[in-house]
Amino acid sequence: MNKGNQKHLTFEQRVDIEKGLAENKSFAEIARIIGKDPSTVSKEVRLHAHTKERPDAAYTNPPCIHRKTCKIVCLCDEQCGTLCKICKKTGTRCIDICPGYETAECEKLKKTPYVCNGCGKKSHCLMPRMFYSSKYAHDEYRSVLADSRVGINQTPESIQAMNDLLVPLIKEKHQSIGHIYATHAEELGCSRRTLYSYINACVFDVRNGDLRRSVRYKKRKKPTKTSSKDRAYRIGHNYEDFEKYMKEHSDTNVVEIDCVEGKKGESRALLTFTFRNYNLMLIFLLEHQDQECVLEVFIWLETVLGKPEK
């Protein structure tokens, strides 16, 4: 059995999982395609499957688990004697007025594949539907991955113990962090770089101002790889060159790609594709402004539209 490579699932592998579910492939078949263990596929689907909401709350009346045996009458003010489950009066839906209403759940969702991606009745089924989306799953994975790395990996007790150790040594004895680590490294229980980060984040009663050498250092700057005066790489690639080319080749299909940012500090952005020849614009929401999120959009477009014929 293929045990996989013990690495996190990529967006491309999640696309293959979504495609395999739509084609009613088993978890074992999908696992062979992406090079993972079937249990990994099963956990992925169950973890990131989400309920697809109806477009309108009043779109339909989901079936009740008691619909076949229900004999309830006269739930409304009119004592008509008609079974409430077949009543056609406005505002008398079972889901709104019946205290014993319970939404029925599809039994197929309790076993593999746990989702409705490959079900032939998914378009008209009235029961709650579960779907696996590669983009939704990857965005959720990225969010959890980022949140797990935010904050301080210490307990309140350990922070207090570190604070009690550092404050007298730095403020009263004026020892440096290097000096403290030479004698108390095991008691601190973290690296020197981490300790500097904690002090910079004001976790302790010690500040950067208490570190005599720290306040004298300038913030390091990363050297630029390309000089701002070196413009050789832009020869033939300016906007004037583009306009000149379009005058000579007016029938060329042009797609403009741009990234629209929101408020300063926000990670989300809009990726736009403008098809000039057709007055068409496609807009995609990026969770992060990085190459991986842009690549996800191109992979999704290639999956939906197919690869161009050569």
C-alpha positions in Angstrom: 0.0 0.0 0.0 1.3 3.5 -0.9 2.1 5.3 2.4 2.6 8.7 0.6 5.4 11.1 1.2 4.3 12.4 4.6 4.0 16.0 3.3 1.1 18.4 3.3 -1.4 18.2 0.5 -0.8 20.7 -2.3 -3.5 22.6 -4.2 -3.0 20.5 -7.3 -3.6 17.3 -5.2 -6.8 18.8 -3.8 -7.9 19.6 -7.3 -7.3 15.9 -8.2 -9.4 14.8 -5.2 -12.3 17.1 -6.2 -12.1 15.7 -9.8 -12.0 12.1 -8.5 -15.0 12.6 -6.3 -17.0 14.1 -9.2 -16.1 11.0 -11.3 -17.2 8.7 -8.4 -13.7 7.2 -7.9 -12.9 5.4 -4.6 -10.6 6.9 -2.1 -8.1 4.2 -3.0 -8.1 5.2 -6.7 -7.7 8.9 -5.8 -4.9 8.1 -3.4 -3.0 6.3 -6.1 -3.4 9.3 -8.4 -2.0 11.8 -5.9 0.5 9.5 -4.2 -1.0 9.4 -0.8 -2.6 6.9 1.6 -6.4 6.4 1.2 -6.8 7.4 4.9 -5.3 10.8 4.0 -7.9 11.3 1.3 -10.7 10.2 3.7 -9.5 12.6 6.4 -9.1 15.5 3.9 -12.7 15.1 2.6 -14.3 14.8 6.0 -12.4 17.7 7.4 -13.1 20.2 4.6 -16.5 19.1 3.4 -19.0 22.0 3.8 -22.7 22.4 3.5 -23.9 24.1 0.4 -26.6 26.6 1.2 -29.7 27.1 -0.9 -29.8 30.4 -2.9 -33.0 31.4 -1.0 -34.2 30.4 2.5 -37.7 30.1 1.0 -36.5 28.1 -2.0 -38.0 24.9 -0.8 -39.2 23.0 2.3 -36.6 20.4 3.2 -38.2 17.0 4.1 -38.8 16.1 7.7 -37.9 12.7 9.1 -41.5 12.2 10.2 -43.0 13.1 6.8 -44.3 9.6 6.1 -46.0 8.9 9.4 -47.0 12.5 10.4 -50.7 12.9 11.4 -50.5 16.4 12.9 -53.4 18.7 12.1 -54.6 22.3 13.0 -51.2 23.9 13.7 -52.5 27.2 12.3 -55.4 29.3 13.7 -58.0 27.7 11.4 -59.4 24.4 12.6 -59.7 22.9 9.1 -58.8 19.4 9.9 -56.4 19.1 7.0 -53.0 17.4 7.5 -50.5 20.2 8.0 -47.9 18.4 5.8 -50.1 18.7 2.7 -51.6 22.2 3.5 -51.0 24.7 0.7 -51.8 27.9 2.7 -49.2 30.7 2.7 -47.0 30.7 5.8 -47.8 27.2 6.9 -44.6 25.4 6.1 -43.8 22.6 8.5 -40.3 24.0 9.0 -41.8 27.3 10.3 -44.7 26.2 12.5 -44.2 22.5 13.6 -42.5 22.0 16.9 -41.6 18.4 16.0 -40.0 19.2 12.6 -36.6 17.6 12.1 -34.7 17.9 8.8 -34.0 14.6 7.2 -30.3 13.8 6.4 -29.1 11.7 3.5 -27.9 8.3 4.7 -25.2 8.3 1.9 -23.4 11.1 3.7 -22.6 8.8 6.6 -20.4 6.6 4.5 -17.8 7.1 1.8 -17.4 9.4 0.0 -19.2 11.6 2.6 -20.0 14.2 0.0 -22.4 14.8 -2.9 -19.9 15.8 -5.6 -20.6 12.6 -7.7 -24.2 12.1 -6.8 -26.6 12.1 -9.7 -29.4 13.7 -7.6 -27.3 16.6 -6.3 -29.0 19.2 -8.6 -32.6 18.5 -7.3 -32.1 16.9 -3.9 -34.0 18.6 -1.1 -31.9 17.3 1.7 -28.9 19.2 3.1 -26.0 18.7 0.7 -22.3 18.3 1.5 -19.6 19.2 -1.1 -15.8 19.1 -1.2 -14.2 22.1 -3.0 -10.5 22.2 -3.6 -10.3 26.0 -3.4 -12.3 26.1 -0.2 -10.3 23.3 1.4 -6.9 24.9 0.5 -8.0 28.3 1.7 -9.1 26.7 5.0 -5.8 24.8 5.2 -3.8 28.0 4.6 -5.8 29.9 7.3 -5.2 27.1 9.9 -1.5 26.9 9.0 -1.1 30.7 9.5 -3.1 30.8 12.7 -1.1 27.9 14.2 2.1 29.9 13.9 0.7 33.1 15.4 1.3 33.9 19.1 3.7 32.7 21.7 4.4 29.0 22.2 4.7 29.2 26.0 2.4 28.8 29.0 1.6 31.7 31.3 3.6 29.9 34.0 6.7 29.6 31.8 6.5 33.2 30.7 6.3 34.3 34.4 9.3 32.2 35.3 11.3 33.6 32.4 10.3 37.2 33.4 11.4 36.6 37.0 14.8 35.4 35.8 15.4 38.1 33.2 14.2 41.3 35.0 16.8 41.4 37.8 19.7 40.2 35.5 19.0 42.8 32.8 17.7 45.8 34.8 19.8 45.5 38.0 22.9 43.7 36.9 22.9 45.0 33.3 23.8 41.7 31.8 23.5 41.1 28.1 21.4 38.3 26.5 24.5 36.5 25.5 25.8 36.6 29.1 22.5 35.4 30.4 22.4 32.5 28.0 25.9 31.4 29.0 24.7 30.6 32.5 20.8 30.2 32.3 20.1 28.6 28.8 18.4 25.5 30.2 16.2 27.6 32.5 15.0 29.8 29.7 14.0 26.9 27.5 14.0 28.8 24.1 16.5 30.0 21.6 18.3 33.4 21.8 16.5 34.6 18.7 13.1 33.7 20.2 14.0 35.5 23.4 14.8 38.7 21.4 11.4 38.3 19.6 9.6 38.0 23.0 11.3 41.2 24.3 10.5 43.0 21.1 6.8 42.0 21.5 6.8 43.3 25.1 6.0 39.9 26.6 8.3 40.6 29.6 8.8 43.6 31.9 12.0 44.1 29.9 12.1 46.4 26.9 14.5 47.0 24.0 15.6 50.2 25.8 16.9 48.1 28.7 19.3 46.3 26.3 22.1 48.8 25.9 23.5 47.5 22.6 20.1 46.8 21.0 19.1 50.5 20.9 22.4 51.4 19.1 22.0 49.0 16.2 20.3 50.1 13.0 17.7 47.9 11.5 19.3 45.8 8.8 18.4 46.3 5.2 18.4 43.5 2.6 20.6 44.5 -0.3 18.9 44.8 -3.6 20.0 42.3 -6.2 19.4 44.6 -9.2 20.5 48.2 -9.2 17.8 50.8 -9.7 20.0 52.4 -12.5 20.2 49.1 -14.4 17.3 49.3 -16.9 18.7 46.9 -19.5 16.0 44.3 -18.8 13.3 46.8 -19.7 14.5 47.4 -23.3 11.7 46.5 -25.6 9.3 45.9 -22.8 8.0 49.4 -22.1 4.4 50.5 -22.6 5.4 52.6 -25.6 6.8 49.4 -27.2 3.5 47.7 -26.5 1.4 50.4 -28.1 3.7 50.3 -31.2 3.2 46.6 -31.4 -0.6 46.9 -31.2 -0.7 49.4 -34.0 1.1 46.9 -36.2 -0.9 43.8 -35.0 -4.3 45.2 -34.1 -6.0 41.8 -34.3 -3.9 40.4 -31.4 -5.9 39.1 -28.4 -4.7 41.0 -25.3 -5.4 40.0 -21.7 -4.5 42.5 -19.0 -3.7 41.1 -15.5 -3.8 43.3 -12.5 -3.8 43.0 -8.7 -6.1 45.3 -6.8 -5.2 45.8 -3.1 -7.6 46.9 -0.3 -6.7 48.6 2.9 -3.1 48.8 4.0 -2.2 45.8 6.0 -4.9 43.5 4.6 -3.6 40.3 3.1 -6.6 39.8 0.7 -6.5 41.2 -2.9 -8.4 41.0 -6.1 -6.8 39.4 -9.2 -8.3 40.7 -12.4 -8.1 39.4 -16.0 -9.3 42.0 -18.6 -10.0 40.6 -22.1 -9.7 43.8 -24.2 -11.1 42.4 -27.4 -14.3 41.1 -25.7 -14.9 43.8 -23.0 -14.8 41.0 -20.4 -13.3 41.0 -17.0 -12.8 38.1 -14.6 -12.2 38.8 -10.9 -10.8 36.4 -8.4 -10.4 36.9 -4.6 -6.9 36.1 -3.3 -6.6 35.1 0.3 -2.9 36.2 0.3 -0.8 38.3 -2.1 1.7 35.7 -3.1 2.7 33.5 -6.1 0.9 30.4 -4.7 -2.5 32.0 -4.6 -2.1 33.4 -8.1 -1.0 29.9 -9.3 -4.1 28.4 -7.7 -6.3 30.6 -9.9 -4.4 29.6 -13.1 -4.7 25.9 -12.1 -8.4 26.3 -11.4 -8.9 28.0 -14.8 -7.0 25.2 -16.6 -9.1 22.6 -14.7 -12.5 24.2 -15.6 -11.6 25.4 -19.2 -9.2 22.6 -20.1 -5.7 22.9 -21.6 -5.4 24.7 -25.0 -4.9 22.4 -28.0 -1.5 22.6 -29.6 
